Amino acid sequence: PARIDCRASLSKDDELSRAVVEERLRAGSNYAALAQIQALPVDQADVAILRADILRRLQRPEAASWYRALLGSCKAAQAEQGLGLLAAQAGDYLSAITRLQAAAKAAPADARIRNDLGYLYLHVGQDSGAEFELRTASELAGNDRTPQVNLLLLALLRGDNSAWQAGRQSLVPDARERTDLSRQCQHLLRLRSVYRERRTPPEAMHCLTNPQL
C-alpha cells in the first residue's frame, strides 16, 4: 500500500467516481467496485479505506495490509474496525472485539462501529455490553435499521418475549428479516456456548423452539 495522505483531496470527477464505487459496494457489486477504484489515487485516505473494505468483502489477503497502513492516520478508527471484521471472518471473536473496542474509543459517535461491536458481543454471550452498544448505535444511526434488527436478535437470544414483541411492533420486520433473525439466532446459540463456562441449557435456547417469528 502507498503512504496514506489525509490532506489530499479528490477532484470533482474523482469524487463522482468514488460515489459510484460506494454505490456499487452497497449493491454488492464488489468486483465492479474493485475494478473502478483502480482509477482513483491510491494514497488518498477516503479511497484507501474504501479499497480496504472492498478487498475485505472479497476476502482478499491484501485487505489487512491496507488496513494496517491506515492505522495512525485520520482513518485509524475505520482501520481498527476493518481489522476487527477480518478477525471475525476468521472466527477470532475475542480479537475482533478488542479491535472494535479500539475503534469505538477512537470514533465514539460512529453508528456502524458501535453496531459492529454490539453484534460481536452477541457472539460471545456478553448481552449487557451488546445491548448498550446496539442501543447507542440505534440512536446514532438515523434511518439505518440494522442496530434495531440486532436488538431484536438480542431479544430472541435472551428469550425476552416482551422485548421481542415491542421491537417487532415498532420495527415491523419483513419476511426476509424474520427468516434471517431465526437463522442468526440458531447459529449464535450454538456459538455462544463455546464462550460460557457451562453450555447453554436447553430451556434457554428460545429461538430453537418457538420464537413466534
Secondary structure, 3 states (H helix, E strand, C coil): CCCCECCCCCCHHHHHHHHHHHHHHHCCCHHHHHHHHCCCCCCEHHHHHHHHHHHHHCCCCCHHHHHHHHCCCCCHHHHHHHHHHHHHHCCCHHHHHHHHHHHHHHCCCCHHHHHHHHHHHHHCCCHHHHHHHHHHHHHHCCCCCHHHHHHHHHHHHHCCHHHHHHHHHHHCCCHHHHHHHHHHHHHHHHHHHHHCCCCCCHHHCHHHCCCCC
